[in-house]
Amino acid sequence: MKNSDLGFEADLFKAADRLRGNLEPSEYKHVALGLVFLKYISEAFELQRKKLSEDEYADLEDPEEYLADNVFWVPQEARWSHLRDKARDPNIGKIIDDAMDAIERIPSNEKLRGVLPKNYARPTLNKEMLGDLVDLFSRIDMSKQAEGARDLLGRVYEYFLSGFASSEGKRGGEFFTPRSVVRTLVSMLEPRQGRVYDPCCGSGGMFIQSENFIEDHGGRRDDISVYGQEINHTTWRLAMMNLAVQGIDAEIKWNNEGTFVRDELPDLRADYILANPPFNISDWGGERLAEDARWKFGKPPNGNANYAWLQHILHHLAPRGTAGVVLANGSMSSQQSGEGDIRKAMIEADKIDCMVALPGQLFYSTQIPACLWILANDKSANGHRDRKGEILFIDARNMGHMVDRVRRDFDDKEVAKIAETYHRWRSKAPDVEYTDEPGFCARADLETIRKHDYVLTPGRYVAAADEVDDGIPFEEKFAALNSALTGQFAKSTELSASILEQFSTIEPT
């Protein structure tokens, strides 16, 4: 997904949001996003059909001809032109449901089976509003190339997800990680090839940014394999549609017990793991998993899943793998219920590569300050400098800019600064040097971390930022300060004498 101006997506979202009437964002989201998806696959199908028509040997009615280019076959009753013509039909809801069902029934569309929303005919959904949405999406000016179409609708889809997350607050943010946070993690880990895993994948944003990174650096999408799991069925469906819009083939699992209780990918060892687990969740099933093999560094407390997530991720990490995890700031210093002992064991086992403190107000879902944990099984692997026994600390709390009254964001330069600092520290190249930057980054050895009682808050290690040199020699500054202080003492003495003199004139009654 390109980092271009989002004016088009923003205007489209505002227009669509005005049409929702009395629907809650949580309900309207699925109405709008389902139509975005339907619009995309129909347009991609028509573009591929036009391309095939120029080949005298191609069979326009063979779904396999479309599948070869990762395009879904769309039957006549599901094509957008049909929906557009029926936008004012009183039965438009059923027409859309039938379109979704027809797409899922096509054998070559097997990966969409059970994914698409099919509740547009429900009586509570305003059919006039639904027709307005179909008209609105019909006016999207598609690119002439299939890849351009994918990018356009993919951008619209992601912008709608972020817009609904903002509208819904906590509930919406549960499945959406802000793009700048994802880009920071992806830029640090640089997943170029291998297996990428997210144990709580939400709407799939981590995967999309990983694939974009590969494309931006001249690689191929099929250089990585994508795996994930999600507990919320509605969110899982959003992920599947979002990944389909992007043309990403992924193995995303769902069950209603969750990753901890029923790990759907128990044998997976991933080269890269990217995750934004829900912060501080208490009902994660810890009491049922006391003897689980994943807790190599200590049993996580039943009342907080933070260290369960970290250990689950380390369990699934390949011997040379790296992981990036977003967690609440408290995870860096908590001593409650044995968390400090687990953190100590992870540090002594040399599993923590880098810690990044983030500024507040980055997330739609919470005002809780967050941090990034970068984990590594082998700190000398993948051509990196041997950093065994060290941890890099980055304090990014003063970075970012406010995009509105309540939310902060990183710009490209800030994402690059964090990632490049990490890469300089890790790089084995002789011409790449890392130096501590007071107030921003510092490396610390295990002995130093032990002295801080295994607390990983970057502010403890990066020290204070150097004062900006104003060009005034120290001797001149000292003389000016000495003169000012002498003057203040003189004034103080004069004031004290005046007060005593005033008191001496007062006669006792």
C-alpha positions in Angstrom: 0.0 0.0 0.0 1.6 3.2 -1.1 2.0 6.2 1.3 0.3 8.6 -1.0 -2.2 11.4 -0.2 -5.3 10.0 1.4 -7.7 12.7 0.3 -9.6 10.4 -2.1 -10.2 7.8 0.6 -11.0 10.4 3.2 -13.6 12.0 1.0 -15.2 8.7 0.1 -15.3 7.6 3.8 -16.9 10.9 4.8 -19.5 10.6 2.1 -20.3 7.0 2.9 -20.4 7.7 6.7 -23.0 10.4 6.2 -25.3 7.8 4.6 -25.4 5.5 7.5 -28.4 7.1 9.2 -29.1 5.5 12.6 -26.8 2.5 12.2 -24.0 2.1 14.7 -20.5 2.2 13.2 -20.0 -1.4 14.3 -23.0 -2.5 12.2 -22.5 -0.1 9.3 -18.8 -1.1 9.0 -19.7 -4.5 7.7 -22.3 -3.1 5.3 -19.8 -0.7 3.7 -16.8 -2.9 3.7 -18.7 -5.8 2.2 -19.7 -3.6 -0.7 -16.1 -2.3 -1.0 -15.0 -5.9 -1.4 -17.7 -6.8 -3.9 -16.9 -3.7 -5.9 -13.2 -4.7 -6.0 -13.5 -8.3 -7.1 -16.1 -7.3 -9.7 -13.8 -4.6 -11.2 -10.8 -7.0 -11.1 -12.8 -9.6 -12.9 -13.9 -7.3 -15.6 -10.3 -6.0 -16.1 -9.0 -9.6 -16.4 -11.9 -10.5 -18.8 -10.9 -7.6 -21.1 -7.3 -8.8 -21.0 -8.3 -12.4 -21.8 -10.5 -11.2 -24.7 -7.3 -10.1 -26.5 -6.0 -13.7 -26.4 -7.6 -15.8 -29.1 -6.8 -19.0 -27.2 -8.2 -17.9 -23.9 -11.6 -19.2 -22.6 -13.5 -16.2 -21.1 -15.9 -18.6 -19.3 -13.2 -20.7 -17.6 -12.7 -19.7 -14.0 -9.2 -21.2 -14.0 -8.1 -18.6 -16.5 -8.9 -15.9 -13.9 -7.5 -17.9 -10.9 -4.1 -18.1 -12.7 -3.7 -14.3 -12.1 -5.2 -14.4 -8.6 -8.6 -13.0 -9.8 -11.8 -14.3 -8.4 -14.5 -15.6 -10.9 -17.6 -13.4 -10.5 -20.9 -14.8 -11.9 -23.2 -12.6 -13.8 -25.6 -12.0 -10.9 -22.8 -10.8 -8.7 -21.1 -8.3 -11.1 -21.2 -4.7 -10.1 -23.0 -3.6 -13.2 -25.9 -5.8 -12.2 -26.0 -4.4 -8.7 -25.7 -0.8 -10.0 -28.7 -1.4 -12.3 -30.7 -2.7 -9.3 -29.6 -0.1 -6.8 -33.2 1.3 -6.5 -34.9 -2.1 -6.4 -36.8 -2.6 -3.1 -35.1 -6.0 -2.9 -31.6 -4.6 -3.2 -30.6 -6.3 0.1 -31.5 -9.7 -1.1 -29.9 -9.1 -4.5 -26.6 -8.3 -2.7 -26.9 -11.4 -0.4 -27.5 -13.5 -3.5 -24.5 -12.0 -5.2 -22.3 -12.9 -2.2 -23.7 -16.4 -2.1 -23.1 -16.9 -5.8 -19.4 -15.9 -5.5 -18.9 -18.3 -2.6 -20.5 -21.2 -4.6 -17.9 -21.0 -7.4 -15.4 -23.9 -6.9 -12.3 -21.8 -7.7 -13.4 -19.2 -5.0 -13.0 -21.8 -2.3 -11.0 -19.5 0.0 -14.0 -17.1 0.2 -16.4 -19.8 1.4 -18.0 -18.7 4.7 -16.2 -15.3 4.6 -18.5 -12.9 2.8 -21.3 -11.0 4.7 -24.8 -12.1 3.7 -27.2 -10.2 5.8 -28.1 -7.2 3.6 -31.8 -8.3 3.3 -32.4 -8.0 7.1 -35.5 -5.8 7.8 -33.5 -3.4 10.0 -31.2 -2.3 7.2 -32.5 0.8 5.4 -32.7 -0.1 1.7 -32.6 3.5 0.5 -29.3 3.9 2.3 -28.1 0.7 0.8 -29.0 1.9 -2.7 -27.2 5.2 -2.0 -24.1 3.3 -1.1 -24.2 1.2 -4.3 -24.6 4.5 -6.2 -21.7 6.0 -4.3 -19.3 3.1 -4.9 -20.3 3.0 -8.5 -18.7 6.4 -9.0 -15.2 5.2 -7.9 -12.9 5.9 -10.8 -11.0 2.7 -11.2 -7.4 2.4 -12.5 -7.0 1.0 -16.0 -4.5 -1.7 -14.7 -5.5 -4.6 -12.5 -2.6 -3.9 -10.0 -3.7 -0.3 -9.9 -7.2 -1.4 -9.1 -6.0 -3.6 -6.3 -4.0 -0.7 -4.9 -6.9 1.7 -5.1 -9.5 -0.5 -3.5 -7.0 -1.8 -1.0 -6.3 1.8 0.1 -10.0 2.5 0.3 -10.5 -0.7 2.3 -7.7 0.1 4.8 -8.9 3.7 5.2 -12.4 2.5 5.9 -11.1 0.2 8.6 -9.1 3.0 10.2 -12.1 5.3 9.9 -14.4 2.9 11.6 -11.9 2.2 14.3 -11.8 5.9 15.0 -15.6 6.2 15.1 -16.0 3.1 17.4 -13.2 3.9 19.8 -12.1 0.9 21.8 -14.3 -1.6 20.0 -13.2 -0.6 16.6 -9.5 -0.4 17.5 -9.5 -4.0 18.7 -8.9 -5.1 15.1 -7.0 -2.2 13.7 -3.3 -1.3 14.4 -2.4 2.2 13.2 -0.4 2.1 10.0 2.6 4.0 11.4 3.0 1.5 14.2 2.8 -1.4 11.8 5.3 0.3 9.4 7.7 0.9 12.3 7.7 -2.8 13.2 8.0 -3.9 9.6 10.8 -1.5 8.9 12.7 -2.7 11.9 12.3 -6.5 11.2 12.4 -6.2 7.3 10.6 -9.5 6.5 12.1 -10.2 3.0 11.5 -14.0 2.8 10.3 -16.8 4.9 7.3 -17.4 7.2 5.4 -14.4 8.7 3.1 -15.1 11.6 0.6 -13.1 13.6 -1.1 -14.9 16.5 -3.8 -12.2 16.9 -4.0 -10.9 13.3 -7.1 -8.7 13.5 -7.9 -7.3 10.0 -4.5 -8.4 8.6 -2.6 -5.1 8.5 0.7 -6.6 9.6 0.7 -9.0 6.6 -0.2 -6.2 4.1 2.6 -3.9 5.3 5.0 -6.9 5.2 4.1 -7.6 1.6 4.3 -3.9 0.7 7.8 -3.8 2.2 8.9 -6.6 0.0 7.5 -4.9 -3.1 9.0 -1.6 -2.2 12.4 -3.2 -1.9 12.3 -5.0 -5.2 11.2 -8.4 -3.9 8.3 -10.7 -4.8 5.2 -11.3 -2.8 5.5 -15.0 -3.0 8.9 -14.8 -1.2 7.0 -14.9 2.1 4.3 -17.3 3.5 1.6 -15.8 5.7 0.1 -17.4 8.7 -2.3 -16.1 11.4 -5.0 -16.8 13.9 -7.9 -14.7 15.1 -10.5 -15.4 17.9 -13.3 -13.0 16.7 -15.1 -14.5 13.8 -16.3 -11.2 12.4 -12.8 -9.8 12.5 -11.5 -13.0 10.9 -13.9 -12.4 8.0 -12.7 -8.8 7.7 -9.1 -10.1 7.5 -9.9 -12.6 4.8 -11.6 -10.0 2.7 -8.9 -7.4 3.3 -6.2 -9.9 2.3 -8.2 -10.9 -0.8 -8.5 -7.3 -1.8 -4.7 -7.0 -1.6 -4.3 -10.3 -3.5 -2.5 -11.9 -0.6 -2.8 -15.7 -0.2 -2.7 -16.5 3.6 -3.5 -19.3 6.0 -5.6 -17.6 8.6 -7.2 -19.8 11.2 -10.2 -19.1 13.4 -11.7 -20.7 16.5 -13.7 -19.2 19.3 -11.4 -20.5 22.0 -8.4 -18.4 21.0 -4.7 -18.8 20.3 -3.8 -19.7 23.9 -6.4 -22.4 24.5 -6.4 -23.9 21.0 -3.3 -23.1 19.0 -4.2 -23.8 15.4 -0.6 -23.8 14.2 1.2 -25.7 17.0 4.1 -26.8 14.8 4.8 -23.5 13.1 8.2 -21.9 13.6 8.1 -18.5 12.0 11.0 -16.4 10.6 9.1 -13.2 11.5 6.4 -12.7 14.0 4.4 -9.4 14.1 1.7 -8.9 16.7 -0.4 -6.3 18.5 -2.1 -8.4 21.2 -5.0 -6.9 23.2 -3.4 -5.1 26.2 -3.6 -6.6 29.7 -6.4 -9.0 29.1 -7.4 -11.0 32.2 -9.8 -13.6 30.7 -7.3 -15.5 28.6 -7.7 -18.9 30.1 -4.5 -19.0 32.1 -6.0 -21.2 34.9 -6.5 -24.0 32.2 -2.9 -23.8 31.0 -0.8 -24.0 34.1 1.5 -26.7 32.8 1.7 -25.6 29.1 5.0 -26.2 27.3 5.1 -22.7 26.0 5.8 -21.2 29.5 9.6 -21.8 29.3 10.4 -18.7 31.3 7.6 -19.0 33.9 3.9 -19.3 34.2 2.1 -16.1 33.2 -0.4 -14.7 35.8 -4.0 -15.7 35.3 -5.0 -12.0 35.5 -2.8 -10.6 32.7 -1.9 -12.2 29.3 1.1 -9.9 28.4 3.8 -12.5 29.3 1.7 -15.3 27.9 1.8 -13.5 24.5 5.5 -12.9 24.7 6.2 -16.6 25.5 3.7 -17.9 22.9 5.6 -15.8 20.3 9.0 -17.0 21.4 7.6 -20.6 21.3 6.7 -20.1 17.6 9.9 -18.3 16.6 12.4 -20.1 14.4 16.0 -20.6 15.7 17.1 -17.5 13.6 13.8 -15.7 13.8 12.9 -12.2 15.1 9.6 -10.8 16.4 8.1 -7.5 17.0 5.3 -7.2 19.6 3.2 -4.2 20.7 2.4 -4.2 24.4 1.3 -1.8 27.2 4.2 0.1 28.9 3.5 -1.7 32.1 5.0 -4.9 30.6 8.5 -3.3 30.8 8.5 -2.9 34.5 5.7 -4.9 36.2 6.7 -7.0 39.2 3.2 -8.3 39.9 2.3 -12.0 40.0 5.7 -13.2 38.9 6.0 -11.0 35.8 9.3 -9.6 36.9 10.7 -13.1 37.3 9.6 -14.0 33.8 11.1 -10.9 32.4 14.4 -11.6 34.2 14.5 -15.1 32.8 13.9 -13.8 29.3 16.7 -11.3 29.7 19.1 -13.8 31.1 18.3 -16.1 28.2 19.2 -13.3 25.8 15.9 -13.3 24.0 15.3 -9.5 24.1 16.9 -7.5 21.3 15.5 -4.0 21.5 12.9 -2.0 23.5 11.1 1.0 22.0 9.0 3.4 24.2 6.2 4.9 22.1 4.4 8.2 22.6 0.8 8.3 23.9 -2.3 8.7 21.8 -1.1 6.5 18.9 -4.0 4.0 19.1 -7.7 4.4 18.4 -8.5 1.8 21.0 -6.7 3.0 24.1 -4.9 5.9 25.7 -2.6 3.4 27.6 1.0 4.2 26.6 2.6 1.4 24.6 6.0 0.0 23.7 7.6 -2.3 21.2 9.4 -5.5 22.2 11.8 -6.8 19.6 12.7 -10.4 20.3 15.4 -12.6 18.8 16.4 -16.2 19.2 20.0 -15.6 17.9 21.4 -12.1 18.1 24.3 -13.0 15.7 22.1 -14.5 13.0 21.2 -13.3 9.6 24.4 -11.5 9.0 24.0 -9.3 12.0 26.7 -8.1 14.4 27.0 -10.2 17.5 25.0 -8.4 20.1 24.8 -11.2 22.6 24.4 -9.9 26.2 23.2 -6.5 25.0 19.8 -4.7 24.5 19.2 -1.6 22.5 16.8 1.0 24.1 15.0 3.6 22.0 12.9 6.3 23.7 10.5 7.6 21.0 8.0 9.2 23.5 8.7 12.7 22.2 8.2 11.8 18.5 5.0 12.0 16.4 2.6 14.7 15.5 -1.1 15.2 16.3 -3.4 14.4 13.4 -6.4 15.5 15.3 -7.4 16.4 18.9 -7.0 12.9 20.2 -4.6 10.9 18.1 -0.9 11.1 17.3 1.0 9.6 14.3 4.6 9.1 13.1 5.7 10.6 9.8 8.0 8.8 7.4 11.2 10.4 8.8 10.3 9.3 12.3 9.6 5.7 11.3 12.9 5.7 9.4 14.9 7.2 12.3 13.7 4.4 14.7 14.3 1.6 12.1 17.7 3.0 11.0 18.9 3.3 14.6 18.0 -0.4 15.2 19.7 -1.4 11.9 22.9 0.6 12.7 23.1 -1.2 16.0 22.6 -4.6 14.4 24.6 -4.2 11.2 27.8 -6.1 10.7 28.9 -3.8 7.8 32.2 -2.2 8.8 31.2 1.2 7.4 28.0 1.3 9.5 28.6 2.7 13.0 26.2 2.9 15.9 26.5 5.5 18.6 24.3 6.3 21.6 22.2 9.4 21.3 21.4 10.9 24.8 17.7 11.2 25.2 16.9 8.9 22.3 18.9 5.7 22.2 21.4 3.7 24.2 22.8 0.2 24.4 23.1 -1.6 27.7 24.8 -4.8 28.7 23.3 -7.4 31.1 25.2 -6.1 34.1 23.7 -2.6 33.7 20.2 -4.1 33.3 20.7 -6.2 36.4 21.5 -3.1 38.3 18.1 -1.7 37.2 16.4 -4.8 38.6 15.6 -6.0 35.0 13.3 -3.1 34.3 13.3 -2.4 30.5 11.9 1.1 30.4 14.1 3.0 27.9 14.0 6.2 29.9 16.2 4.5 32.5 19.0 3.9 30.0 19.1 6.7 27.4 19.9 9.5 29.9 19.0 13.1 29.2 19.4 14.7 25.9 22.4 17.0 25.4 21.7 20.7 25.7 21.9 22.5 22.4 25.1 24.5 22.2 24.3 28.2 22.0 27.9 29.2 21.3 28.5 31.1 24.5 31.7 30.1 26.3 31.4 28.5 29.7 33.5 31.2 31.4 31.1 33.9 30.1 28.0 31.9 31.2 29.5 31.3 34.6 30.4 35.0 35.1 26.8 36.0 34.1 25.3 33.5 36.4 27.6 34.5 39.3 26.7 38.2 38.8 23.0 37.5 38.7 23.2 35.3 41.8 25.2 38.0 43.7 22.6 40.6 42.7 19.8 38.3 44.0 21.7 37.9 47.3 22.1 41.7 47.6 18.4 42.2 47.0 17.5 39.6 49.6 19.7 41.2 52.2 18.2 44.6 51.4 14.7 43.2 51.7 15.4 41.5 55.0 16.7 44.8 56.5 13.7 46.7 55.3 11.3 44.1 56.9 13.2 44.3 60.2 13.0 48.0 60.2 9.3 48.0 59.6 8.8 45.6 62.5 10.8 47.8 64.9 8.3 50.7 64.4 5.4 48.5 65.6 4.6 49.1 69.2 3.0 46.2 71.1 -0.6 46.8 72.3 
